[in-house]
Amino acid sequence: MPHRVVDFFRSSTQSLENQVSNFSKKSNAGAPRRRHSPNGIASGPRNPERASSVLISENDFDHATAPPYELHTKMGDSQASSVSSDSRKDAGHHQHHHRISFPSLHLGRLGKEAHTSSPATLDWMLESPPIVMYGDPETSSGALVSGQLFLNINEDGLEIESLNATLSVHVTQKKPFANHCAECTNQHTELKRWELLPQPLSMVQGGHSFPFSVLLGGHLPSSVDTPLVSISYEFKAEAVPRSKGSALAPIKLEKVLSVKRSLPAPEIPHHSVRVFPPTNIKASAHYPQVIHPIGSYTLALRLDGIAKFNPRVNTVEYWRLKKLTWKLEETTKTIAPACGRHSPKLSDDAEEQQSKKGVVRSDTRIIGEKTLFSGWKSNYTSPTDSLVELELDYSLAKGVKYACDTKSRDGTEVTHQLMVEMVVSQEWAPVNKPSLVTHTGIGRILRMHFGTILTERAGIGISWDNEAPPIYQDVPPSPPAYSQETSFSADNSIAEVIEPLDGGVRGSAQSGGSTDLP
């Protein structure tokens, strides 16, 4: 096979050289011999067609693609004379037809102006503080959302047929009941709708503001994004302009609201006691039950009952802590509902109807973990006073995706727990010689799970109902009314009834009539 490739290149090269040599012989035989002048300029008659063909090919060389051999014919005089004028004309004609143009392509500033030419634009501005619901869903009073929608008119006298805005909850099932089904994947629930223009209106050029407000109920879930489900609050506005009696393309605005929930943290840490049979080990833990995404928290752990006296062999058996691992686990549970097309036929049984409406999904992920091999204090002086104490610092991992605790009526629930796993090994030593430690080869794994609530920080914010002014029923009684009306005459001036601020009366009521007030 290699010798065939070599023969192919040799034959192709020799055939090309033979063709060039034949062209040169014919041109030298048919054309008169050139005479060279002392200045290096060739003398004698020249073919005008050849000169014109050379000029055309040189002008078109920079704008078209030529065969590889044509470059050499333009650079050398002897090779240029060997190529006929007909072949150059054909090459120039071929190059002319291969030029590429894009008449419909607009680049640069023209393309940008074409996209920005709109009769009107929509924008918004939220005036309320960050949307935070304080308290659990059973007791929370919700959160207020208020803002303004701006309609900027670019053409004077533009008629707006309608202007509407909606706020809805968008639930996206990432593992839906039926794959590749849009209705099973997305569920929209409209919370509020605003008809900002009740009838068509011709508006002048400039900006026009439309206020809007809504109270989000405390039972609504917060915005979450988990591997199973995501919940978002979408604000959409749409304006339909009209020009010369025909409706134009609608102008739309879509924004996403971030809704959070803040749960109060107890002042006293939670206390938990665990026992691990068949051993006598007892674990006592003090830890904060409510944590936040940012910050570090401490769990105080104490192990008692780690030593036991064996009177038969006069030895002390105790458990030594070798390894400790903590993990923050996030568990998401949701019910992926079935749309009307994929919902199976239901029977009369109520429980079966509820089970066939959707499928339960569950997922658990770790949002923080660490393994320790030291850092605790151990005391094995006597069987009764032996203990292990440690303070465990835990927090969320940096850059990890998390979701705060939430629970909604459609079955979506996000919970967290702190898992502590300890590896202990059994050892024994004589009572008289506690330094002679012998490993028994027996080990145990002690696991503890502590319920933890992950929520956003409240900061200095409070619920909206605590910021509201007092209502009429809460106003205290008004000041007492006057028992009798006081009539003022020339003899009884106001100075005799009301004491002046400086404590004195200027002038006399008997001498003149009027009294100067301070």
Secondary structure per residue as TSV (DSSP state, phi and psi in degrees):
chain	resnum	aa	ss	phi	psi
A	1	M	-	360.0	-41.3
A	2	P	H	-63.8	-34.3
A	3	H	H	-69.0	-25.9
A	4	R	H	-70.0	-37.9
A	5	V	H	-64.5	-41.2
A	6	V	H	-65.1	-42.0
A	7	D	H	-64.6	-35.2
A	8	F	H	-65.4	-44.0
A	9	F	H	-69.0	-36.4
A	10	R	H	-65.0	-46.2
A	11	S	H	-64.5	-40.5
A	12	S	H	-66.3	-38.6
A	13	T	H	-69.6	-41.8
A	14	Q	H	-66.8	-40.2
A	15	S	H	-63.4	-38.4
A	16	L	H	-66.3	-39.1
A	17	E	H	-67.5	-38.3
A	18	N	H	-64.1	-40.4
A	19	Q	H	-65.1	-41.4
A	20	V	H	-65.5	-40.6
A	21	S	H	-66.2	-36.7
A	22	N	H	-67.4	-39.5
A	23	F	H	-63.9	-39.7
A	24	S	H	-68.0	-36.7
A	25	K	H	-66.3	-43.9
A	26	K	H	-65.1	-39.3
A	27	S	H	-69.1	-38.7
A	28	N	H	-68.7	-33.2
A	29	A	H	-74.9	-37.2
A	30	G	H	-86.5	-27.1
A	31	A	S	-98.0	149.7
A	32	P	-	-69.0	153.5
A	33	R	-	-72.2	136.0
A	34	R	-	-80.5	150.9
A	35	R	E	-115.3	131.9
A	36	H	E	-98.4	131.2
A	37	S	-	-82.8	163.3
A	38	P	T	-61.0	-27.2
A	39	N	T	-81.2	-1.7
A	40	G	S	90.4	8.1
A	41	I	-	-102.8	128.8
A	42	A	E	-70.0	137.0
A	43	S	E	-108.6	161.6
A	44	G	S	115.3	169.5
A	45	P	-	-70.1	146.6
A	46	R	-	-121.8	151.0
A	47	N	-	-80.3	118.9
A	48	P	H	-66.1	-31.3
A	49	E	H	-66.3	-39.1
A	50	R	H	-65.5	-40.5
A	51	A	H	-64.3	-42.5
A	52	S	H	-67.4	-37.3
A	53	S	H	-66.0	-36.9
A	54	V	H	-66.1	-39.5
A	55	L	H	-66.1	-39.9
A	56	I	H	-65.9	-43.3
A	57	S	H	-66.9	-33.3
A	58	E	H	-71.6	-35.1
A	59	N	H	-70.9	-36.3
A	60	D	H	-85.3	-3.5
A	61	F	H	-67.3	-36.9
A	62	D	T	-76.5	-16.1
A	63	H	T	-110.9	-2.5
A	64	A	S	-139.9	167.8
A	65	T	-	-99.7	127.1
A	66	A	-	-112.1	160.8
A	67	P	-	-63.5	158.8
A	68	P	H	-62.1	-35.9
A	69	Y	H	-76.1	-17.2
A	70	E	H	-71.8	-26.0
A	71	L	H	-63.2	-40.4
A	72	H	H	-71.4	-31.6
A	73	T	H	-70.1	-25.0
A	74	K	H	-84.1	-25.3
A	75	M	H	-85.4	-32.7
A	76	G	-	-104.2	143.6
A	77	D	H	-72.9	-39.8
A	78	S	H	-68.7	-38.6
A	79	Q	H	-73.5	-32.8
A	80	A	H	-66.4	-34.0
A	81	S	H	-74.6	-17.5
A	82	S	H	-83.9	-12.9
A	83	V	S	-94.9	132.1
A	84	S	-	-74.2	158.8
A	85	S	H	-70.8	-28.0
A	86	D	H	-67.1	-40.9
A	87	S	H	-66.1	-34.2
A	88	R	H	-69.0	-36.5
A	89	K	H	-65.3	-41.0
A	90	D	H	-65.1	-39.5
A	91	A	H	-65.0	-42.2
A	92	G	H	-64.8	-39.2
A	93	H	H	-65.5	-38.7
A	94	H	H	-65.2	-39.5
A	95	Q	H	-67.5	-34.8
A	96	H	H	-65.9	-35.8
A	97	H	H	-81.3	-9.7
A	98	H	T	-101.1	13.2
A	99	R	-	-76.1	139.4
A	100	I	-	-109.7	131.7
A	101	S	-	-131.4	151.3
A	102	F	-	-125.0	83.3
A	103	P	T	-70.3	-26.2
A	104	S	T	-93.6	1.2
A	105	L	-	-93.3	122.6
A	106	H	-	-111.9	118.0
A	107	L	-	-113.9	160.3
A	108	G	T	80.9	-138.9
A	109	R	H	-72.7	-29.3
A	110	L	H	-65.1	-40.6
A	111	G	H	-65.8	-36.4
A	112	K	H	-68.3	-39.9
A	113	E	H	-67.2	-30.1
A	114	A	H	-67.9	-32.5
A	115	H	H	-82.5	-26.8
A	116	T	H	-89.7	-6.6
A	117	S	-	-78.3	97.0
A	118	S	-	-132.2	141.8
A	119	P	S	-67.2	-24.3
A	120	A	E	-157.4	159.2
A	121	T	E	-134.0	156.9
A	122	L	E	-117.4	142.8
A	123	D	E	-150.8	167.9
A	124	W	E	-145.4	167.2
A	125	M	E	-152.3	125.5
A	126	L	E	-85.5	130.2
A	127	E	-	-102.0	-15.3
A	128	S	S	-82.8	159.1
A	129	P	-	-67.7	175.6
A	130	P	-	-52.4	139.2
A	131	I	-	-78.7	102.6
A	132	V	E	-130.6	128.3
A	133	M	E	-96.6	124.9
A	134	Y	E	-98.7	127.8
A	135	G	S	97.8	171.0
A	136	D	-	-75.1	165.6
A	137	P	T	-60.6	-24.8
A	138	E	T	-76.0	-30.9
A	139	T	T	-114.6	-7.2
A	140	S	-	-72.9	142.3
A	141	S	-	-92.6	4.3
A	142	G	-	89.6	-163.9
A	143	A	E	-142.3	143.8
A	144	L	E	-90.7	138.0
A	145	V	E	-127.1	122.7
A	146	S	E	-141.9	149.2
A	147	G	E	-173.8	-168.7
A	148	Q	E	-133.0	140.8
A	149	L	E	-104.9	125.8
A	150	F	E	-106.4	128.2
A	151	L	E	-113.1	110.5
A	152	N	E	-98.0	115.2
A	153	I	E	-92.4	125.2
A	154	N	-	-95.5	-19.0
A	155	E	S	-118.8	130.5
A	156	D	T	-70.1	136.1
A	157	G	T	77.5	22.4
A	158	L	E	-74.5	133.9
A	159	E	E	-93.4	126.8
A	160	I	E	-104.4	116.9
A	161	E	E	-74.5	-42.5
A	162	S	E	-154.4	153.3
A	163	L	E	-142.9	110.5
A	164	N	E	-126.6	155.9
A	165	A	E	-143.8	144.7
A	166	T	E	-136.9	151.6
A	167	L	E	-126.7	123.0
A	168	S	E	-138.8	160.3
A	169	V	E	-100.5	125.8
A	170	H	E	-110.9	115.1
A	171	V	E	-106.7	123.1
A	172	T	E	-112.8	117.9
A	173	Q	E	-89.0	114.0
A	174	K	S	-78.8	-17.3
A	175	K	S	-127.1	78.1
A	176	P	-	-71.8	174.6
A	177	F	S	-63.2	-43.6
A	178	A	S	-125.6	125.8
A	179	N	T	-66.3	148.7
A	180	H	T	61.4	30.5
A	181	C	-	-118.5	118.9
A	182	A	H	-68.3	-35.5
A	183	E	H	-71.9	-34.6
A	184	C	H	-73.7	-25.1
A	185	T	H	-84.3	-40.0
A	186	N	E	-116.0	132.8
A	187	Q	E	-127.2	125.3
A	188	H	E	-114.2	132.9
A	189	T	E	-126.7	116.4
A	190	E	E	-80.7	126.1
A	191	L	E	-96.0	-38.2
A	192	K	E	-154.0	145.6
A	193	R	E	-134.7	133.8
A	194	W	E	-116.4	126.3
A	195	E	E	-98.8	90.6
A	196	L	S	-76.0	-24.7
A	197	L	-	-124.0	106.9
A	198	P	S	-70.0	-21.7
A	199	Q	S	-149.2	161.2
A	200	P	-	-59.5	144.3
A	201	L	E	-145.0	134.8
A	202	S	E	-88.7	123.1
A	203	M	E	-116.4	146.9
A	204	V	-	-81.5	166.5
A	205	Q	S	-70.7	137.9
A	206	G	E	133.8	-168.3
A	207	G	E	-99.1	140.6
A	208	H	E	-131.5	131.7
A	209	S	E	-109.0	143.8
A	210	F	E	-132.1	113.3
A	211	P	E	-76.2	152.0
A	212	F	E	-147.3	152.5
A	213	S	E	-156.4	153.9
A	214	V	E	-157.5	148.9
A	215	L	E	-106.6	114.6
A	216	L	E	-80.8	127.5
A	217	G	-	-66.2	149.4
A	218	G	T	-67.9	-17.9
A	219	H	T	-80.6	-11.1
A	220	L	S	-71.0	147.5
A	221	P	-	-77.7	163.0
A	222	S	-	-85.5	168.0
A	223	S	-	-71.6	126.4
A	224	V	E	-136.8	158.7
A	225	D	E	-144.5	103.9
A	226	T	-	-121.7	169.2
A	227	P	S	-63.0	-17.3
A	228	L	S	-101.8	-40.4
A	229	V	E	-149.0	151.5
A	230	S	E	-132.6	139.2
A	231	I	E	-122.9	125.7
A	232	S	E	-138.2	152.9
A	233	Y	E	-107.2	119.0
A	234	E	E	-112.0	128.7
A	235	F	E	-107.7	122.3
A	236	K	E	-126.9	135.3
A	237	A	E	-128.4	145.2
A	238	E	E	-143.6	129.3
A	239	A	E	-119.5	133.4
A	240	V	E	-110.4	104.9
A	241	P	E	-83.5	160.6
A	242	R	E	-137.0	135.2
A	243	S	E	-134.4	121.9
A	244	K	T	56.9	40.3
A	245	G	T	83.3	-4.2
A	246	S	E	-117.1	139.7
A	247	A	E	-76.4	136.4
A	248	L	-	-92.1	179.8
A	249	A	-	-65.5	135.8
A	250	P	-	-67.0	149.1
A	251	I	E	-102.3	123.7
A	252	K	E	-119.5	152.5
A	253	L	E	-138.8	127.6
A	254	E	E	-129.1	125.8
A	255	K	E	-134.1	156.9
A	256	V	E	-118.0	128.5
A	257	L	E	-94.4	141.0
A	258	S	-	-99.8	109.8
A	259	V	-	-106.0	125.6
A	260	K	E	-121.0	166.0
A	261	R	E	-132.5	136.8
A	262	S	E	-122.2	122.4
A	263	L	-	-102.2	139.8
A	264	P	-	-69.4	143.5
A	265	A	-	-98.5	135.1
A	266	P	-	-68.4	150.1
A	267	E	S	-74.5	-30.3
A	268	I	S	-99.8	131.4
A	269	P	-	-61.9	151.5
A	270	H	E	-77.1	139.5
A	271	H	E	-113.4	129.9
A	272	S	E	-134.7	139.6
A	273	V	E	-124.3	130.1
A	274	R	E	-126.8	143.1
A	275	V	E	-120.4	139.1
A	276	F	E	-117.6	86.2
A	277	P	T	-73.2	154.7
A	278	P	T	-84.3	5.3
A	279	T	T	-81.9	172.3
A	280	N	T	-97.9	14.9
A	281	I	E	-72.9	131.4
A	282	K	E	-127.3	127.9
A	283	A	E	-107.9	131.3
A	284	S	E	-119.3	123.3
A	285	A	E	-127.0	138.5
A	286	H	E	-120.1	122.4
A	287	Y	E	-150.9	154.3
A	288	P	-	-76.4	130.9
A	289	Q	S	-79.9	-23.3
A	290	V	E	-115.0	125.3
A	291	I	E	-125.2	169.6
A	292	H	-	-124.3	159.0
A	293	P	S	-61.6	-32.6
A	294	I	S	-109.4	125.4
A	295	G	S	130.3	165.0
A	296	S	-	-118.6	145.1
A	297	Y	E	-131.6	157.4
A	298	T	E	-120.7	134.9
A	299	L	E	-114.7	118.7
A	300	A	E	-92.1	119.5
A	301	L	E	-122.4	139.3
A	302	R	E	-137.3	129.4
A	303	L	E	-108.6	121.4
A	304	D	E	-114.6	162.8
A	305	G	-	73.2	28.9
A	306	I	-	-88.4	-4.3
A	307	A	E	-127.8	149.1
A	308	K	E	-147.4	134.4
A	309	F	E	-89.3	129.1
A	310	N	E	-106.0	101.7
A	311	P	T	-72.2	-19.3
A	312	R	T	-68.8	-38.9
A	313	V	T	-113.1	5.8
A	314	N	T	55.9	51.8
A	315	T	E	-130.8	166.2
A	316	V	E	-117.0	124.8
A	317	E	E	-107.5	130.0
A	318	Y	E	-142.7	160.6
A	319	W	E	-105.1	130.3
A	320	R	E	-110.1	131.4
A	321	L	E	-77.6	122.4
A	322	K	E	-105.3	-35.3
A	323	K	E	-152.6	144.0
A	324	L	E	-138.1	133.0
A	325	T	E	-131.1	132.2
A	326	W	E	-119.5	146.9
A	327	K	E	-141.4	140.2
A	328	L	E	-102.0	115.0
A	329	E	E	-108.3	139.2
A	330	E	E	-117.1	123.5
A	331	T	E	-114.5	127.6
A	332	T	E	-116.5	128.8
A	333	K	E	-125.6	136.0
A	334	T	E	-150.5	160.9
A	335	I	E	-114.1	112.0
A	336	A	E	-78.8	109.4
A	337	P	E	-77.1	158.5
A	338	A	-	-101.5	137.7
A	339	C	-	-75.7	175.7
A	340	G	T	-65.0	-27.3
A	341	R	T	-77.8	-34.9
A	342	H	T	-101.2	-0.6
A	343	S	-	-73.5	128.4
A	344	P	-	-73.0	165.7
A	345	K	-	-69.1	131.5
A	346	L	-	-96.0	147.3
A	347	S	-	-96.7	-171.2
A	348	D	S	-80.2	-15.6
A	349	D	-	-71.4	127.8
A	350	A	H	-69.2	-40.6
A	351	E	H	-66.0	-38.4
A	352	E	H	-68.8	-34.9
A	353	Q	H	-63.2	-42.6
A	354	Q	H	-66.7	-37.3
A	355	S	H	-71.8	-29.4
A	356	K	H	-87.5	-7.3
A	357	K	T	-72.0	-23.0
A	358	G	E	-167.5	171.4
A	359	V	E	-115.2	139.5
A	360	V	E	-83.3	129.0
A	361	R	E	-115.9	145.8
A	362	S	E	-144.1	142.8
A	363	D	E	-150.6	142.5
A	364	T	E	-129.9	131.7
A	365	R	E	-135.7	156.6
A	366	I	E	-100.2	125.4
A	367	I	E	-109.4	5.4
A	368	G	E	-179.9	135.8
A	369	E	E	-160.0	159.2
A	370	K	E	-165.1	147.0
A	371	T	E	-116.9	132.5
A	372	L	E	-120.1	141.0
A	373	F	S	-115.7	-2.7
A	374	S	S	-159.2	179.8
A	375	G	-	110.7	9.7
A	376	W	-	-121.9	161.8
A	377	K	E	-104.0	131.0
A	378	S	E	-120.5	142.6
A	379	N	E	-135.9	114.2
A	380	Y	-	-123.3	37.4
A	381	T	S	-68.8	-39.6
A	382	S	S	-145.9	159.2
A	383	P	T	-63.6	-26.4
A	384	T	T	-88.1	-28.9
A	385	D	T	-103.5	9.4
A	386	S	-	-75.6	134.1
A	387	L	E	-159.9	166.2
A	388	V	E	-130.7	128.3
A	389	E	E	-125.2	142.4
A	390	L	E	-157.2	155.6
A	391	E	E	-117.3	116.4
A	392	L	E	-102.3	120.5
A	393	D	E	-95.7	128.1
A	394	Y	E	-138.4	154.9
A	395	S	-	-165.5	175.3
A	396	L	-	-74.7	147.8
A	397	A	-	-68.4	153.0
A	398	K	T	-72.3	132.3
A	399	G	T	74.8	10.7
A	400	V	-	-83.5	147.8
A	401	K	-	-85.0	131.5
A	402	Y	-	-137.7	167.3
A	403	A	-	-139.0	133.1
A	404	C	-	-73.7	162.6
A	405	D	-	-61.7	131.8
A	406	T	E	-152.9	159.4
A	407	K	E	-153.4	126.8
A	408	S	-	-121.9	168.9
A	409	R	T	-75.4	-19.2
A	410	D	T	-83.4	3.6
A	411	G	S	104.1	-2.5
A	412	T	-	-78.8	129.2
A	413	E	E	-146.3	134.3
A	414	V	E	-123.7	123.1
A	415	T	E	-129.8	162.1
A	416	H	E	-134.3	155.4
A	417	Q	E	-152.8	150.9
A	418	L	E	-101.8	119.8
A	419	M	E	-106.6	127.3
A	420	V	E	-117.8	126.0
A	421	E	E	-122.9	125.9
A	422	M	E	-121.8	138.8
A	423	V	E	-109.9	120.0
A	424	V	E	-121.7	147.2
A	425	S	E	-123.3	147.4
A	426	Q	E	-91.6	135.1
A	427	E	E	-134.8	160.7
A	428	W	E	-142.6	156.4
A	429	A	E	-152.4	150.7
A	430	P	E	-63.9	151.2
A	431	V	S	-66.3	-38.4
A	432	N	S	-77.1	-25.5
A	433	K	-	-127.5	80.5
A	434	P	T	-69.1	-14.7
A	435	S	T	-78.4	-18.1
A	436	L	-	-84.2	84.3
A	437	V	-	-90.1	136.5
A	438	T	E	-128.8	131.3
A	439	H	E	-84.0	133.6
A	440	T	E	-88.1	-15.6
A	441	G	E	82.1	8.9
A	442	I	E	-101.0	131.4
A	443	G	E	-135.4	157.9
A	444	R	E	-141.1	154.1
A	445	I	E	-113.0	121.1
A	446	L	E	-105.0	121.8
A	447	R	E	-117.8	139.1
A	448	M	E	-134.6	141.0
A	449	H	E	-122.2	127.0
A	450	F	E	-118.5	123.1
A	451	G	E	-66.7	127.8
A	452	T	E	-130.0	143.0
A	453	I	E	-110.2	121.0
A	454	L	E	-101.4	120.5
A	455	T	-	-144.9	166.6
A	456	E	-	-78.3	156.9
A	457	R	-	-75.5	141.0
A	458	A	-	-79.3	-28.8
A	459	G	T	65.7	-137.5
A	460	I	T	-99.5	5.7
A	461	G	-	-80.4	152.2
A	462	I	-	-132.1	170.1
A	463	S	-	-65.7	153.3
A	464	W	H	-65.8	-31.2
A	465	D	H	-71.2	-22.3
A	466	N	H	-80.8	-18.3
A	467	E	H	-89.1	-11.7
A	468	A	S	-69.4	147.8
A	469	P	-	-68.6	161.7
A	470	P	-	-66.8	145.1
A	471	I	-	-84.8	178.2
A	472	Y	G	-63.3	-37.3
A	473	Q	G	-69.8	-22.3
A	474	D	G	-88.6	-3.6
A	475	V	S	-74.2	130.0
A	476	P	-	-67.3	166.4
A	477	P	-	-58.9	146.6
A	478	S	-	-75.0	166.4
A	479	P	-	-59.8	155.2
A	480	P	-	-64.9	145.1
A	481	A	-	-80.9	162.1
A	482	Y	-	-72.2	137.5
A	483	S	S	-71.8	-34.1
A	484	Q	S	-144.2	151.3
A	485	E	-	-77.1	141.3
A	486	T	-	-103.6	121.5
A	487	S	-	-98.7	130.7
A	488	F	-	-102.8	132.3
A	489	S	-	-129.8	-169.9
A	490	A	S	-68.5	-31.9
A	491	D	S	-80.2	-36.5
A	492	N	S	-102.4	99.7
A	493	S	-	-87.5	169.4
A	494	I	H	-69.3	-22.0
A	495	A	H	-69.7	-26.3
A	496	E	H	-79.0	-20.3
A	497	V	H	-92.7	-44.5
A	498	I	S	-109.9	127.6
A	499	E	-	-76.1	132.4
A	500	P	-	-63.8	162.4
A	501	L	T	-66.8	-34.4
A	502	D	T	-85.3	-3.1
A	503	G	S	86.0	-2.0
A	504	G	-	-126.8	159.5
A	505	V	-	-112.0	125.5
A	506	R	B	-87.0	126.7
A	507	G	S	86.9	-178.4
A	508	S	-	-125.6	137.9
A	509	A	T	-72.6	-26.4
A	510	Q	T	-80.5	-25.8
A	511	S	T	-86.6	-26.5
A	512	G	T	-141.8	-31.8
A	513	G	S	127.8	-64.6
A	514	S	-	-101.1	152.9
A	515	T	-	-123.1	133.9
A	516	D	B	-79.5	124.0
A	517	L	-	-86.0	152.1
A	518	P	-	-69.9	360.0
